[in-house]
Amino acid sequence: MAIHFYLSLIPEALIVSMLEPEEFGTYYAVGSAKKSRGQAIFFELDTDFRHPFFKIDEAVQRCIPHEDGRPKSSIYVSVYRVLEHIDLSMVQALYLTTQDGRTLGLKENKELPTQDEGLHLYQEIVPVTPLVVSRLDPVAFYNLIVNTPTSLITVPAICFTELRLGELAQDPDMGLIDDLPYRNTDHLRQCLADVKTKYISTKMVDRMHSSAIAYRTIKNGFFLGNQDQLKYFPLPNQESLRSEHYRWWRSANM
């Protein structure tokens, strides 16, 4: 049976498994008594990846079928400071699994999303999880928190997604909320107004925000970056998801 390397984002972990990505997504979201039911987000890595921080070869040796022939679902290599030690050239694809185990695979796109005017809402996923508003586009936001040595708060690597703001991106005070499911919208409006009118480029909305994401609120896709490079994994638009990935989309909106 083939061996797979997975970088889990919820929670952050490096895992060796004999399951294919779709099977692993189902197992990780609903198939284990060790965790409560919930979505899973993970990258698949090239199995040539090695780093002295991880005991990968030992984990591979332990990843053998069960006595009854069932594939080994998971061997945890590390649950601490994983992303910062990943060679991003080894990242192959991103997978989004709904809480009932349906998985959608996303490929990297070398072309970053077209930037529009207005404010932005970012959900940081790993290694920290705050919800942040900003005047900066995704690339500038990534550079601020990873590649700006003068910043007081930086991380060696980051994975984040941009969330939809609708009319709030242009008019924080009077813009309609419409179908956006965000809590404490008065606070969100005030944070947006602050970055629009004051001499600050970002402001934290929620420092202990849940790492789970309402997939329907994603504006463009996921960004994965360290000090060497930035990768972008776009999410298809809602029309494409409905027509080409209907079961996943229906599950994601339950």
C-alpha beads as a LAMMPS data file, in Angstrom:
LAMMPS data file: protein, C-alpha beads

254 atoms
253 bonds

1 atom types
1 bond types

-500.0 500.0 xlo xhi
-500.0 500.0 ylo yhi
-500.0 500.0 zlo zhi

Masses

1 110.0

Atoms # bond

1 1 1 0.000 0.000 0.000
2 1 1 1.210 3.491 -0.861
3 1 1 2.345 5.865 1.862
4 1 1 1.103 9.471 1.995
5 1 1 2.377 12.478 3.940
6 1 1 -0.252 14.942 5.148
7 1 1 0.156 18.363 6.745
8 1 1 -3.006 18.853 8.781
9 1 1 -4.066 22.408 9.598
10 1 1 -6.897 21.605 12.046
11 1 1 -5.025 20.857 14.233
12 1 1 -1.480 21.501 12.993
13 1 1 0.239 18.135 12.544
14 1 1 2.449 16.097 10.225
15 1 1 0.897 12.695 9.603
16 1 1 1.952 9.575 7.694
17 1 1 -0.966 7.508 6.371
18 1 1 -1.824 4.652 4.025
19 1 1 -5.135 6.310 3.106
20 1 1 -5.734 8.176 -0.151
21 1 1 -6.633 11.877 0.323
22 1 1 -10.407 11.379 0.070
23 1 1 -10.281 8.434 2.485
24 1 1 -8.030 10.334 4.854
25 1 1 -10.385 13.314 4.816
26 1 1 -13.327 11.119 5.787
27 1 1 -11.313 9.368 8.487
28 1 1 -9.980 12.629 9.888
29 1 1 -13.351 14.402 9.912
30 1 1 -15.702 11.646 11.112
31 1 1 -13.919 8.305 11.401
32 1 1 -12.041 8.552 14.679
33 1 1 -13.261 8.405 18.255
34 1 1 -10.254 10.510 19.288
35 1 1 -11.744 13.795 18.065
36 1 1 -15.156 15.402 17.823
37 1 1 -16.883 15.620 14.473
38 1 1 -15.648 18.532 12.390
39 1 1 -14.090 19.705 9.160
40 1 1 -10.541 18.870 8.121
41 1 1 -8.102 20.952 6.072
42 1 1 -4.822 19.382 5.001
43 1 1 -2.054 19.477 2.409
44 1 1 -0.528 16.425 0.782
45 1 1 3.280 16.484 0.683
46 1 1 5.749 14.759 -1.610
47 1 1 6.960 11.598 0.125
48 1 1 10.543 12.615 -0.647
49 1 1 10.210 15.337 1.999
50 1 1 12.621 15.043 4.904
51 1 1 13.733 17.480 7.624
52 1 1 15.908 16.821 10.682
53 1 1 13.198 18.327 12.894
54 1 1 10.956 15.316 12.129
55 1 1 11.463 11.554 12.638
56 1 1 9.857 10.810 9.293
57 1 1 11.680 7.587 8.422
58 1 1 10.754 6.095 11.790
59 1 1 7.115 7.007 11.210
60 1 1 7.175 5.430 7.737
61 1 1 8.562 2.207 9.214
62 1 1 5.682 2.123 11.698
63 1 1 3.053 2.806 9.019
64 1 1 2.161 -0.803 8.226
65 1 1 -1.222 -2.489 7.666
66 1 1 -3.223 -3.835 10.593
67 1 1 -3.200 -7.566 11.218
68 1 1 -6.498 -7.925 9.363
69 1 1 -5.055 -6.156 6.304
70 1 1 -6.705 -2.781 6.831
71 1 1 -4.476 0.171 5.904
72 1 1 -2.923 2.183 8.708
73 1 1 -4.894 5.401 8.978
74 1 1 -2.394 7.648 10.733
75 1 1 1.002 7.838 12.360
76 1 1 1.611 11.240 13.908
77 1 1 5.113 12.525 13.195
78 1 1 4.745 15.888 14.946
79 1 1 2.097 18.200 16.413
80 1 1 4.407 21.107 17.228
81 1 1 5.924 23.830 15.021
82 1 1 5.183 21.819 11.910
83 1 1 4.484 24.402 9.213
84 1 1 7.658 26.418 9.799
85 1 1 9.758 23.323 9.002
86 1 1 7.954 22.362 5.790
87 1 1 9.710 22.875 2.448
88 1 1 6.872 24.440 0.461
89 1 1 8.241 22.997 -2.784
90 1 1 7.103 19.624 -1.371
91 1 1 3.453 20.731 -1.095
92 1 1 1.356 19.041 -3.787
93 1 1 -2.322 19.835 -3.158
94 1 1 -4.770 21.182 -0.590
95 1 1 -7.856 19.260 0.539
96 1 1 -10.965 20.664 2.223
97 1 1 -13.188 18.165 4.027
98 1 1 -16.654 18.968 5.320
99 1 1 -17.848 17.857 8.742
100 1 1 -19.571 14.821 7.234
101 1 1 -16.471 13.725 5.338
102 1 1 -16.757 14.985 1.761
103 1 1 -13.413 16.150 0.375
104 1 1 -12.553 18.690 -2.322
105 1 1 -9.011 18.894 -3.716
106 1 1 -7.443 22.214 -4.751
107 1 1 -4.354 22.654 -6.915
108 1 1 -1.872 25.487 -6.718
109 1 1 -2.306 28.369 -9.149
110 1 1 0.815 30.359 -9.964
111 1 1 -1.358 33.378 -10.778
112 1 1 -2.458 35.247 -7.675
113 1 1 -6.033 36.571 -7.479
114 1 1 -6.846 39.891 -9.088
115 1 1 -6.901 42.534 -6.414
116 1 1 -9.939 44.747 -5.990
117 1 1 -10.252 47.943 -4.036
118 1 1 -11.628 47.887 -0.545
119 1 1 -10.994 46.290 2.805
120 1 1 -10.112 42.677 3.529
121 1 1 -10.972 40.064 6.150
122 1 1 -8.396 37.342 6.814
123 1 1 -8.706 34.131 8.801
124 1 1 -5.283 32.939 9.902
125 1 1 -5.259 29.164 10.277
126 1 1 -1.727 28.023 11.197
127 1 1 0.311 28.610 13.331
128 1 1 -2.018 31.189 14.912
129 1 1 -5.760 31.657 14.435
130 1 1 -6.842 35.308 14.820
131 1 1 -9.452 36.933 12.609
132 1 1 -7.974 40.129 11.146
133 1 1 -9.213 43.039 9.021
134 1 1 -6.801 44.945 6.809
135 1 1 -6.311 47.521 4.072
136 1 1 -3.611 45.233 2.639
137 1 1 -4.169 42.800 -0.214
138 1 1 -3.233 39.134 0.457
139 1 1 0.346 39.437 -0.811
140 1 1 1.017 42.588 1.204
141 1 1 -0.608 41.001 4.259
142 1 1 1.618 37.927 3.901
143 1 1 4.704 40.112 3.564
144 1 1 3.737 42.101 6.651
145 1 1 3.522 39.097 8.963
146 1 1 6.310 36.964 7.481
147 1 1 8.841 39.163 5.700
148 1 1 8.833 42.487 7.557
149 1 1 11.721 42.502 10.062
150 1 1 10.613 45.797 11.612
151 1 1 7.225 44.394 12.597
152 1 1 6.787 43.534 16.263
153 1 1 4.685 40.461 15.443
154 1 1 5.937 38.027 12.824
155 1 1 5.731 34.293 12.164
156 1 1 8.173 32.129 10.153
157 1 1 5.354 30.719 8.009
158 1 1 1.613 31.224 7.656
159 1 1 -1.490 29.709 6.131
160 1 1 -4.534 31.959 5.822
161 1 1 -7.628 32.517 3.745
162 1 1 -9.494 35.664 2.730
163 1 1 -13.177 35.797 3.651
164 1 1 -15.999 37.670 1.930
165 1 1 -17.040 41.078 3.210
166 1 1 -19.612 42.006 0.588
167 1 1 -20.682 45.632 0.887
168 1 1 -18.684 46.025 4.098
169 1 1 -15.467 46.061 2.069
170 1 1 -16.429 49.477 0.712
171 1 1 -18.795 50.804 3.367
172 1 1 -18.168 49.404 6.864
173 1 1 -20.748 51.681 8.459
174 1 1 -23.790 51.270 6.189
175 1 1 -23.005 48.256 3.985
176 1 1 -25.488 45.391 4.134
177 1 1 -24.524 42.184 5.922
178 1 1 -26.678 40.055 3.584
179 1 1 -25.885 36.348 4.074
180 1 1 -22.582 36.783 5.903
181 1 1 -22.668 34.588 9.049
182 1 1 -20.180 36.553 11.163
183 1 1 -20.865 37.134 14.852
184 1 1 -20.683 40.498 16.616
185 1 1 -21.075 42.455 13.387
186 1 1 -21.045 45.806 15.217
187 1 1 -17.501 45.068 16.384
188 1 1 -16.520 43.924 12.884
189 1 1 -17.879 47.165 11.397
190 1 1 -15.914 49.235 13.919
191 1 1 -12.673 47.363 13.183
192 1 1 -13.169 47.875 9.449
193 1 1 -13.885 51.560 9.952
194 1 1 -10.711 51.902 12.011
195 1 1 -8.401 50.454 9.349
196 1 1 -10.156 52.555 6.714
197 1 1 -9.823 55.874 8.525
198 1 1 -6.857 55.550 10.912
199 1 1 -3.122 55.174 10.432
200 1 1 -3.150 51.403 10.799
201 1 1 -3.112 48.757 8.086
202 1 1 -4.475 45.815 10.108
203 1 1 -6.573 45.256 13.195
204 1 1 -7.435 42.090 15.074
205 1 1 -11.148 41.307 15.234
206 1 1 -10.914 38.129 17.319
207 1 1 -7.615 36.898 18.772
208 1 1 -8.990 33.456 19.745
209 1 1 -11.108 32.815 16.674
210 1 1 -12.029 29.219 15.884
211 1 1 -9.824 27.647 13.205
212 1 1 -12.920 26.109 11.576
213 1 1 -14.052 27.969 8.463
214 1 1 -17.465 28.393 6.872
215 1 1 -16.373 27.390 3.376
216 1 1 -19.091 29.467 1.728
217 1 1 -17.526 32.632 3.135
218 1 1 -14.175 32.121 1.355
219 1 1 -13.605 34.935 -1.115
220 1 1 -10.828 33.512 -3.278
221 1 1 -8.769 30.700 -1.779
222 1 1 -5.953 29.765 0.567
223 1 1 -2.479 31.291 0.890
224 1 1 0.521 29.348 2.182
225 1 1 3.807 31.173 2.647
226 1 1 7.147 31.262 4.404
227 1 1 10.185 33.517 4.035
228 1 1 11.062 31.885 0.702
229 1 1 7.808 31.740 -1.249
230 1 1 4.040 32.188 -1.319
231 1 1 1.648 29.592 -2.732
232 1 1 -1.985 30.181 -3.694
233 1 1 -4.713 27.531 -3.860
234 1 1 -7.871 29.055 -5.376
235 1 1 -11.340 27.830 -4.488
236 1 1 -13.654 27.496 -7.527
237 1 1 -16.460 30.032 -7.671
238 1 1 -19.861 29.105 -6.278
239 1 1 -21.344 28.396 -9.704
240 1 1 -18.578 25.885 -10.498
241 1 1 -18.904 24.270 -7.089
242 1 1 -22.643 23.813 -7.545
243 1 1 -22.323 22.360 -11.029
244 1 1 -19.119 20.305 -10.706
245 1 1 -18.862 19.481 -6.998
246 1 1 -22.478 19.578 -5.914
247 1 1 -22.284 16.999 -3.118
248 1 1 -19.321 18.726 -1.517
249 1 1 -20.953 22.156 -1.877
250 1 1 -24.236 20.926 -0.423
251 1 1 -22.387 19.377 2.512
252 1 1 -20.331 22.535 3.038
253 1 1 -23.514 24.578 3.362
254 1 1 -25.360 22.329 5.777

Bonds

1 1 1 2
2 1 2 3
3 1 3 4
4 1 4 5
5 1 5 6
6 1 6 7
7 1 7 8
8 1 8 9
9 1 9 10
10 1 10 11
11 1 11 12
12 1 12 13
13 1 13 14
14 1 14 15
15 1 15 16
16 1 16 17
17 1 17 18
18 1 18 19
19 1 19 20
20 1 20 21
21 1 21 22
22 1 22 23
23 1 23 24
24 1 24 25
25 1 25 26
26 1 26 27
27 1 27 28
28 1 28 29
29 1 29 30
30 1 30 31
31 1 31 32
32 1 32 33
33 1 33 34
34 1 34 35
35 1 35 36
36 1 36 37
37 1 37 38
38 1 38 39
39 1 39 40
40 1 40 41
41 1 41 42
42 1 42 43
43 1 43 44
44 1 44 45
45 1 45 46
46 1 46 47
47 1 47 48
48 1 48 49
49 1 49 50
50 1 50 51
51 1 51 52
52 1 52 53
53 1 53 54
54 1 54 55
55 1 55 56
56 1 56 57
57 1 57 58
58 1 58 59
59 1 59 60
60 1 60 61
61 1 61 62
62 1 62 63
63 1 63 64
64 1 64 65
65 1 65 66
66 1 66 67
67 1 67 68
68 1 68 69
69 1 69 70
70 1 70 71
71 1 71 72
72 1 72 73
73 1 73 74
74 1 74 75
75 1 75 76
76 1 76 77
77 1 77 78
78 1 78 79
79 1 79 80
80 1 80 81
81 1 81 82
82 1 82 83
83 1 83 84
84 1 84 85
85 1 85 86
86 1 86 87
87 1 87 88
88 1 88 89
89 1 89 90
90 1 90 91
91 1 91 92
92 1 92 93
93 1 93 94
94 1 94 95
95 1 95 96
96 1 96 97
97 1 97 98
98 1 98 99
99 1 99 100
100 1 100 101
101 1 101 102
102 1 102 103
103 1 103 104
104 1 104 105
105 1 105 106
106 1 106 107
107 1 107 108
108 1 108 109
109 1 109 110
110 1 110 111
111 1 111 112
112 1 112 113
113 1 113 114
114 1 114 115
115 1 115 116
116 1 116 117
117 1 117 118
118 1 118 119
119 1 119 120
120 1 120 121
121 1 121 122
122 1 122 123
123 1 123 124
124 1 124 125
125 1 125 126
126 1 126 127
127 1 127 128
128 1 128 129
129 1 129 130
130 1 130 131
131 1 131 132
132 1 132 133
133 1 133 134
134 1 134 135
135 1 135 136
136 1 136 137
137 1 137 138
138 1 138 139
139 1 139 140
140 1 140 141
141 1 141 142
142 1 142 143
143 1 143 144
144 1 144 145
145 1 145 146
146 1 146 147
147 1 147 148
148 1 148 149
149 1 149 150
150 1 150 151
151 1 151 152
152 1 152 153
153 1 153 154
154 1 154 155
155 1 155 156
156 1 156 157
157 1 157 158
158 1 158 159
159 1 159 160
160 1 160 161
161 1 161 162
162 1 162 163
163 1 163 164
164 1 164 165
165 1 165 166
166 1 166 167
167 1 167 168
168 1 168 169
169 1 169 170
170 1 170 171
171 1 171 172
172 1 172 173
173 1 173 174
174 1 174 175
175 1 175 176
176 1 176 177
177 1 177 178
178 1 178 179
179 1 179 180
180 1 180 181
181 1 181 182
182 1 182 183
183 1 183 184
184 1 184 185
185 1 185 186
186 1 186 187
187 1 187 188
188 1 188 189
189 1 189 190
190 1 190 191
191 1 191 192
192 1 192 193
193 1 193 194
194 1 194 195
195 1 195 196
196 1 196 197
197 1 197 198
198 1 198 199
199 1 199 200
200 1 200 201
201 1 201 202
202 1 202 203
203 1 203 204
204 1 204 205
205 1 205 206
206 1 206 207
207 1 207 208
208 1 208 209
209 1 209 210
210 1 210 211
211 1 211 212
212 1 212 213
213 1 213 214
214 1 214 215
215 1 215 216
216 1 216 217
217 1 217 218
218 1 218 219
219 1 219 220
220 1 220 221
221 1 221 222
222 1 222 223
223 1 223 224
224 1 224 225
225 1 225 226
226 1 226 227
227 1 227 228
228 1 228 229
229 1 229 230
230 1 230 231
231 1 231 232
232 1 232 233
233 1 233 234
234 1 234 235
235 1 235 236
236 1 236 237
237 1 237 238
238 1 238 239
239 1 239 240
240 1 240 241
241 1 241 242
242 1 242 243
243 1 243 244
244 1 244 245
245 1 245 246
246 1 246 247
247 1 247 248
248 1 248 249
249 1 249 250
250 1 250 251
251 1 251 252
252 1 252 253
253 1 253 254
